Amino acid sequence: MLTFKNFNIADWFSFYRIIAAPFLLALIWYGERQIFTWFLLISYATDAIDAIWPEH
């Protein structure tokens, strides 16, 4: 059975980016540039952390 204990931090970053993608598209659609910019920055940061995070 799949539980929360089976996920590592890199998995949670990936889940965030999957959930954030449609939200970012909606922000573009509604013209919310500043909020979009902050969420995109967070997404880039989680992607960078995910790239350097050691897999265990």
PDB file of N, CA, C and O in Angstrom:
ATOM      1  N   MET A   1       0.839  -1.175   0.000  1.00  0.00           N
ATOM      2  CA  MET A   1       0.000   0.000   0.000  1.00  0.00           C
ATOM      3  C   MET A   1       0.890   1.247   0.000  1.00  0.00           C
ATOM      4  O   MET A   1       1.934   1.283   0.652  1.00  0.00           O
ATOM      5  N   LEU A   2       0.459   2.250  -0.734  1.00  0.00           N
ATOM      6  CA  LEU A   2       1.220   3.491  -0.862  1.00  0.00           C
ATOM      7  C   LEU A   2       0.871   4.434   0.287  1.00  0.00           C
ATOM      8  O   LEU A   2      -0.297   4.756   0.505  1.00  0.00           O
ATOM      9  N   THR A   3       1.887   4.868   1.014  1.00  0.00           N
ATOM     10  CA  THR A   3       1.668   5.811   2.108  1.00  0.00           C
ATOM     11  C   THR A   3       2.578   7.010   1.915  1.00  0.00           C
ATOM     12  O   THR A   3       3.468   7.001   1.065  1.00  0.00           O
ATOM     13  N   PHE A   4       2.346   8.035   2.711  1.00  0.00           N
ATOM     14  CA  PHE A   4       3.157   9.243   2.623  1.00  0.00           C
ATOM     15  C   PHE A   4       4.612   8.982   2.993  1.00  0.00           C
ATOM     16  O   PHE A   4       5.499   9.711   2.550  1.00  0.00           O
ATOM     17  N   LYS A   5       4.868   7.961   3.790  1.00  0.00           N
ATOM     18  CA  LYS A   5       6.229   7.666   4.209  1.00  0.00           C
ATOM     19  C   LYS A   5       7.094   7.192   3.041  1.00  0.00           C
ATOM     20  O   LYS A   5       8.321   7.254   3.120  1.00  0.00           O
ATOM     21  N   ASN A   6       6.478   6.727   1.973  1.00  0.00           N
ATOM     22  CA  ASN A   6       7.238   6.202   0.840  1.00  0.00           C
ATOM     23  C   ASN A   6       7.772   7.300  -0.080  1.00  0.00           C
ATOM     24  O   ASN A   6       8.563   7.005  -0.976  1.00  0.00           O
ATOM     25  N   PHE A   7       7.375   8.531   0.110  1.00  0.00           N
ATOM     26  CA  PHE A   7       7.798   9.618  -0.759  1.00  0.00           C
ATOM     27  C   PHE A   7       8.959  10.384  -0.140  1.00  0.00           C
ATOM     28  O   PHE A   7       8.976  10.639   1.064  1.00  0.00           O
ATOM     29  N   ASN A   8       9.936  10.750  -0.982  1.00  0.00           N
ATOM     30  CA  ASN A   8      11.032  11.581  -0.491  1.00  0.00           C
ATOM     31  C   ASN A   8      10.795  13.035  -0.910  1.00  0.00           C
ATOM     32  O   ASN A   8       9.794  13.340  -1.559  1.00  0.00           O
ATOM     33  N   ILE A   9      11.695  13.913  -0.547  1.00  0.00           N
ATOM     34  CA  ILE A   9      11.511  15.338  -0.802  1.00  0.00           C
ATOM     35  C   ILE A   9      11.455  15.635  -2.299  1.00  0.00           C
ATOM     36  O   ILE A   9      10.713  16.519  -2.726  1.00  0.00           O
ATOM     37  N   ALA A  10      12.225  14.913  -3.089  1.00  0.00           N
ATOM     38  CA  ALA A  10      12.202  15.117  -4.537  1.00  0.00           C
ATOM     39  C   ALA A  10      10.836  14.771  -5.114  1.00  0.00           C
ATOM     40  O   ALA A  10      10.368  15.434  -6.039  1.00  0.00           O
ATOM     41  N   ASP A  11      10.196  13.744  -4.579  1.00  0.00           N
ATOM     42  CA  ASP A  11       8.840  13.391  -5.024  1.00  0.00           C
ATOM     43  C   ASP A  11       7.860  14.511  -4.706  1.00  0.00           C
ATOM     44  O   ASP A  11       7.013  14.852  -5.532  1.00  0.00           O
ATOM     45  N   TRP A  12       7.972  15.080  -3.518  1.00  0.00           N
ATOM     46  CA  TRP A  12       7.060  16.157  -3.140  1.00  0.00           C
ATOM     47  C   TRP A  12       7.258  17.388  -4.020  1.00  0.00           C
ATOM     48  O   TRP A  12       6.286  18.063  -4.360  1.00  0.00           O
ATOM     49  N   PHE A  13       8.506  17.692  -4.395  1.00  0.00           N
ATOM     50  CA  PHE A  13       8.758  18.795  -5.326  1.00  0.00           C
ATOM     51  C   PHE A  13       8.103  18.513  -6.672  1.00  0.00           C
ATOM     52  O   PHE A  13       7.537  19.416  -7.289  1.00  0.00           O
ATOM     53  N   SER A  14       8.176  17.288  -7.123  1.00  0.00           N
ATOM     54  CA  SER A  14       7.541  16.926  -8.398  1.00  0.00           C
ATOM     55  C   SER A  14       6.029  17.058  -8.303  1.00  0.00           C
ATOM     56  O   SER A  14       5.391  17.558  -9.230  1.00  0.00           O
ATOM     57  N   PHE A  15       5.450  16.617  -7.196  1.00  0.00           N
ATOM     58  CA  PHE A  15       4.008  16.769  -7.006  1.00  0.00           C
ATOM     59  C   PHE A  15       3.606  18.239  -7.040  1.00  0.00           C
ATOM     60  O   PHE A  15       2.593  18.596  -7.641  1.00  0.00           O
ATOM     61  N   TYR A  16       4.399  19.088  -6.394  1.00  0.00           N
ATOM     62  CA  TYR A  16       4.112  20.516  -6.403  1.00  0.00           C
ATOM     63  C   TYR A  16       4.100  21.059  -7.833  1.00  0.00           C
ATOM     64  O   TYR A  16       3.188  21.791  -8.216  1.00  0.00           O
ATOM     65  N   ARG A  17       5.114  20.697  -8.616  1.00  0.00           N
ATOM     66  CA  ARG A  17       5.206  21.226  -9.979  1.00  0.00           C
ATOM     67  C   ARG A  17       4.061  20.728 -10.861  1.00  0.00           C
ATOM     68  O   ARG A  17       3.584  21.460 -11.727  1.00  0.00           O
ATOM     69  N   ILE A  18       3.625  19.502 -10.649  1.00  0.00           N
ATOM     70  CA  ILE A  18       2.481  18.982 -11.409  1.00  0.00           C
ATOM     71  C   ILE A  18       1.221  19.759 -11.070  1.00  0.00           C
ATOM     72  O   ILE A  18       0.438  20.098 -11.957  1.00  0.00           O
ATOM     73  N   ILE A  19       1.028  20.037  -9.811  1.00  0.00           N
ATOM     74  CA  ILE A  19      -0.159  20.790  -9.378  1.00  0.00           C
ATOM     75  C   ILE A  19      -0.056  22.255  -9.785  1.00  0.00           C
ATOM     76  O   ILE A  19      -1.065  22.878 -10.116  1.00  0.00           O
ATOM     77  N   ALA A  20       1.151  22.808  -9.765  1.00  0.00           N
ATOM     78  CA  ALA A  20       1.342  24.230 -10.054  1.00  0.00           C
ATOM     79  C   ALA A  20       1.175  24.566 -11.535  1.00  0.00           C
ATOM     80  O   ALA A  20       0.810  25.694 -11.867  1.00  0.00           O
ATOM     81  N   ALA A  21       1.432  23.615 -12.429  1.00  0.00           N
ATOM     82  CA  ALA A  21       1.400  23.902 -13.867  1.00  0.00           C
ATOM     83  C   ALA A  21       0.058  24.470 -14.338  1.00  0.00           C
ATOM     84  O   ALA A  21       0.057  25.512 -14.993  1.00  0.00           O
ATOM     85  N   PRO A  22      -1.081  23.843 -14.041  1.00  0.00           N
ATOM     86  CA  PRO A  22      -2.352  24.447 -14.480  1.00  0.00           C
ATOM     87  C   PRO A  22      -2.647  25.771 -13.774  1.00  0.00           C
ATOM     88  O   PRO A  22      -3.268  26.666 -14.348  1.00  0.00           O
ATOM     89  N   PHE A  23      -2.195  25.884 -12.527  1.00  0.00           N
ATOM     90  CA  PHE A  23      -2.377  27.126 -11.789  1.00  0.00           C
ATOM     91  C   PHE A  23      -1.597  28.254 -12.458  1.00  0.00           C
ATOM     92  O   PHE A  23      -2.097  29.373 -12.573  1.00  0.00           O
ATOM     93  N   LEU A  24      -0.377  27.964 -12.897  1.00  0.00           N
ATOM     94  CA  LEU A  24       0.434  28.962 -13.599  1.00  0.00           C
ATOM     95  C   LEU A  24      -0.230  29.368 -14.915  1.00  0.00           C
ATOM     96  O   LEU A  24      -0.236  30.547 -15.270  1.00  0.00           O
ATOM     97  N   LEU A  25      -0.782  28.409 -15.630  1.00  0.00           N
ATOM     98  CA  LEU A  25      -1.491  28.730 -16.877  1.00  0.00           C
ATOM     99  C   LEU A  25      -2.695  29.632 -16.613  1.00  0.00           C
ATOM    100  O   LEU A  25      -2.969  30.553 -17.382  1.00  0.00           O
ATOM    101  N   ALA A  26      -3.407  29.363 -15.529  1.00  0.00           N
ATOM    102  CA  ALA A  26      -4.553  30.208 -15.173  1.00  0.00           C
ATOM    103  C   ALA A  26      -4.103  31.626 -14.824  1.00  0.00           C
ATOM    104  O   ALA A  26      -4.769  32.598 -15.179  1.00  0.00           O
ATOM    105  N   LEU A  27      -2.990  31.740 -14.140  1.00  0.00           N
ATOM    106  CA  LEU A  27      -2.477  33.070 -13.802  1.00  0.00           C
ATOM    107  C   LEU A  27      -2.108  33.847 -15.058  1.00  0.00           C
ATOM    108  O   LEU A  27      -2.349  35.052 -15.132  1.00  0.00           O
ATOM    109  N   ILE A  28      -1.528  33.172 -16.047  1.00  0.00           N
ATOM    110  CA  ILE A  28      -1.228  33.837 -17.316  1.00  0.00           C
ATOM    111  C   ILE A  28      -2.522  34.276 -17.984  1.00  0.00           C
ATOM    112  O   ILE A  28      -2.630  35.405 -18.463  1.00  0.00           O
ATOM    113  N   TRP A  29      -3.497  33.386 -18.013  1.00  0.00           N
ATOM    114  CA  TRP A  29      -4.782  33.666 -18.668  1.00  0.00           C
ATOM    115  C   TRP A  29      -5.457  34.903 -18.071  1.00  0.00           C
ATOM    116  O   TRP A  29      -6.010  35.729 -18.798  1.00  0.00           O
ATOM    117  N   TYR A  30      -5.406  35.023 -16.743  1.00  0.00           N
ATOM    118  CA  TYR A  30      -6.059  36.147 -16.070  1.00  0.00           C
ATOM    119  C   TYR A  30      -5.167  37.382 -15.934  1.00  0.00           C
ATOM    120  O   TYR A  30      -5.595  38.391 -15.372  1.00  0.00           O
ATOM    121  N   GLY A  31      -3.950  37.315 -16.434  1.00  0.00           N
ATOM    122  CA  GLY A  31      -3.078  38.479 -16.441  1.00  0.00           C
ATOM    123  C   GLY A  31      -2.444  38.817 -15.109  1.00  0.00           C
ATOM    124  O   GLY A  31      -2.046  39.960 -14.885  1.00  0.00           O
ATOM    125  N   GLU A  32      -2.344  37.852 -14.232  1.00  0.00           N
ATOM    126  CA  GLU A  32      -1.733  38.084 -12.914  1.00  0.00           C
ATOM    127  C   GLU A  32      -0.223  37.863 -13.017  1.00  0.00           C
ATOM    128  O   GLU A  32       0.294  36.834 -12.581  1.00  0.00           O
ATOM    129  N   ARG A  33       0.465  38.826 -13.588  1.00  0.00           N
ATOM    130  CA  ARG A  33       1.884  38.652 -13.897  1.00  0.00           C
ATOM    131  C   ARG A  33       2.762  38.549 -12.660  1.00  0.00           C
ATOM    132  O   ARG A  33       3.683  37.734 -12.633  1.00  0.00           O
ATOM    133  N   GLN A  34       2.504  39.346 -11.645  1.00  0.00           N
ATOM    134  CA  GLN A  34       3.375  39.329 -10.469  1.00  0.00           C
ATOM    135  C   GLN A  34       3.226  38.016  -9.693  1.00  0.00           C
ATOM    136  O   GLN A  34       4.226  37.430  -9.278  1.00  0.00           O
ATOM    137  N   ILE A  35       2.008  37.556  -9.496  1.00  0.00           N
ATOM    138  CA  ILE A  35       1.804  36.282  -8.795  1.00  0.00           C
ATOM    139  C   ILE A  35       2.389  35.142  -9.622  1.00  0.00           C
ATOM    140  O   ILE A  35       3.023  34.236  -9.082  1.00  0.00           O
ATOM    141  N   PHE A  36       2.172  35.193 -10.938  1.00  0.00           N
ATOM    142  CA  PHE A  36       2.752  34.190 -11.835  1.00  0.00           C
ATOM    143  C   PHE A  36       4.271  34.144 -11.690  1.00  0.00           C
ATOM    144  O   PHE A  36       4.859  33.065 -11.617  1.00  0.00           O
ATOM    145  N   THR A  37       4.898  35.306 -11.650  1.00  0.00           N
ATOM    146  CA  THR A  37       6.354  35.381 -11.551  1.00  0.00           C
ATOM    147  C   THR A  37       6.854  34.724 -10.267  1.00  0.00           C
ATOM    148  O   THR A  37       7.847  33.999 -10.296  1.00  0.00           O
ATOM    149  N   TRP A  38       6.184  34.965  -9.144  1.00  0.00           N
ATOM    150  CA  TRP A  38       6.610  34.371  -7.878  1.00  0.00           C
ATOM    151  C   TRP A  38       6.444  32.856  -7.890  1.00  0.00           C
ATOM    152  O   TRP A  38       7.334  32.127  -7.451  1.00  0.00           O
ATOM    153  N   PHE A  39       5.302  32.381  -8.392  1.00  0.00           N
ATOM    154  CA  PHE A  39       5.101  30.938  -8.441  1.00  0.00           C
ATOM    155  C   PHE A  39       6.056  30.267  -9.421  1.00  0.00           C
ATOM    156  O   PHE A  39       6.501  29.146  -9.175  1.00  0.00           O
ATOM    157  N   LEU A  40       6.376  30.930 -10.519  1.00  0.00           N
ATOM    158  CA  LEU A  40       7.345  30.383 -11.465  1.00  0.00           C
ATOM    159  C   LEU A  40       8.728  30.331 -10.830  1.00  0.00           C
ATOM    160  O   LEU A  40       9.463  29.365 -11.038  1.00  0.00           O
ATOM    161  N   LEU A  41       9.090  31.339 -10.070  1.00  0.00           N
ATOM    162  CA  LEU A  41      10.368  31.340  -9.363  1.00  0.00           C
ATOM    163  C   LEU A  41      10.439  30.177  -8.372  1.00  0.00           C
ATOM    164  O   LEU A  41      11.471  29.514  -8.268  1.00  0.00           O
ATOM    165  N   ILE A  42       9.369  29.932  -7.659  1.00  0.00           N
ATOM    166  CA  ILE A  42       9.320  28.795  -6.730  1.00  0.00           C
ATOM    167  C   ILE A  42       9.470  27.490  -7.492  1.00  0.00           C
ATOM    168  O   ILE A  42      10.184  26.588  -7.053  1.00  0.00           O
ATOM    169  N   SER A  43       8.801  27.389  -8.630  1.00  0.00           N
ATOM    170  CA  SER A  43       8.907  26.175  -9.439  1.00  0.00           C
ATOM    171  C   SER A  43      10.330  25.964  -9.945  1.00  0.00           C
ATOM    172  O   SER A  43      10.834  24.841  -9.920  1.00  0.00           O
ATOM    173  N   TYR A  44      10.973  27.018 -10.396  1.00  0.00           N
ATOM    174  CA  TYR A  44      12.368  26.911 -10.834  1.00  0.00           C
ATOM    175  C   TYR A  44      13.278  26.504  -9.679  1.00  0.00           C
ATOM    176  O   TYR A  44      14.188  25.694  -9.856  1.00  0.00           O
ATOM    177  N   ALA A  45      13.032  27.062  -8.509  1.00  0.00           N
ATOM    178  CA  ALA A  45      13.857  26.739  -7.341  1.00  0.00           C
ATOM    179  C   ALA A  45      13.693  25.272  -6.944  1.00  0.00           C
ATOM    180  O   ALA A  45      14.678  24.598  -6.643  1.00  0.00           O
ATOM    181  N   THR A  46      12.453  24.773  -6.943  1.00  0.00           N
ATOM    182  CA  THR A  46      12.252  23.361  -6.603  1.00  0.00           C
ATOM    183  C   THR A  46      12.870  22.456  -7.658  1.00  0.00           C
ATOM    184  O   THR A  46      13.360  21.374  -7.338  1.00  0.00           O
ATOM    185  N   ASP A  47      12.850  22.889  -8.909  1.00  0.00           N
ATOM    186  CA  ASP A  47      13.476  22.100  -9.972  1.00  0.00           C
ATOM    187  C   ASP A  47      14.989  22.053  -9.778  1.00  0.00           C
ATOM    188  O   ASP A  47      15.603  21.003  -9.969  1.00  0.00           O
ATOM    189  N   ALA A  48      15.585  23.160  -9.406  1.00  0.00           N
ATOM    190  CA  ALA A  48      17.029  23.197  -9.165  1.00  0.00           C
ATOM    191  C   ALA A  48      17.406  22.346  -7.959  1.00  0.00           C
ATOM    192  O   ALA A  48      18.396  21.616  -8.000  1.00  0.00           O
ATOM    193  N   ILE A  49      16.631  22.433  -6.894  1.00  0.00           N
ATOM    194  CA  ILE A  49      16.899  21.621  -5.706  1.00  0.00           C
ATOM    195  C   ILE A  49      16.746  20.149  -6.043  1.00  0.00           C
ATOM    196  O   ILE A  49      17.540  19.323  -5.593  1.00  0.00           O
ATOM    197  N   ASP A  50      15.725  19.811  -6.835  1.00  0.00           N
ATOM    198  CA  ASP A  50      15.485  18.428  -7.231  1.00  0.00           C
ATOM    199  C   ASP A  50      16.653  17.894  -8.060  1.00  0.00           C
ATOM    200  O   ASP A  50      16.986  16.712  -7.972  1.00  0.00           O
ATOM    201  N   ALA A  51      17.272  18.753  -8.858  1.00  0.00           N
ATOM    202  CA  ALA A  51      18.380  18.318  -9.720  1.00  0.00           C
ATOM    203  C   ALA A  51      19.644  18.008  -8.910  1.00  0.00           C
ATOM    204  O   ALA A  51      20.423  17.133  -9.288  1.00  0.00           O
ATOM    205  N   ILE A  52      19.845  18.711  -7.813  1.00  0.00           N
ATOM    206  CA  ILE A  52      21.066  18.489  -7.042  1.00  0.00           C
ATOM    207  C   ILE A  52      20.845  17.604  -5.817  1.00  0.00           C
ATOM    208  O   ILE A  52      21.808  17.219  -5.154  1.00  0.00           O
ATOM    209  N   TRP A  53      19.592  17.279  -5.510  1.00  0.00           N
ATOM    210  CA  TRP A  53      19.285  16.480  -4.319  1.00  0.00           C
ATOM    211  C   TRP A  53      19.773  15.047  -4.550  1.00  0.00           C
ATOM    212  O   TRP A  53      19.444  14.441  -5.569  1.00  0.00           O
ATOM    213  N   PRO A  54      20.550  14.505  -3.616  1.00  0.00           N
ATOM    214  CA  PRO A  54      21.041  13.130  -3.795  1.00  0.00           C
ATOM    215  C   PRO A  54      19.898  12.127  -3.614  1.00  0.00           C
ATOM    216  O   PRO A  54      19.095  12.241  -2.688  1.00  0.00           O
ATOM    217  N   GLU A  55      19.845  11.165  -4.497  1.00  0.00           N
ATOM    218  CA  GLU A  55      18.826  10.101  -4.391  1.00  0.00           C
ATOM    219  C   GLU A  55      19.291   9.047  -3.394  1.00  0.00           C
ATOM    220  O   GLU A  55      20.462   8.666  -3.376  1.00  0.00           O
ATOM    221  N   HIS A  56      18.376   8.591  -2.582  1.00  0.00           N
ATOM    222  CA  HIS A  56      18.717   7.553  -1.589  1.00  0.00           C
ATOM    223  C   HIS A  56      17.926   6.309  -1.879  1.00  0.00           C
ATOM    224  O   HIS A  56      18.058   5.314  -1.168  1.00  0.00           O
TER     225      HIS A  56
END
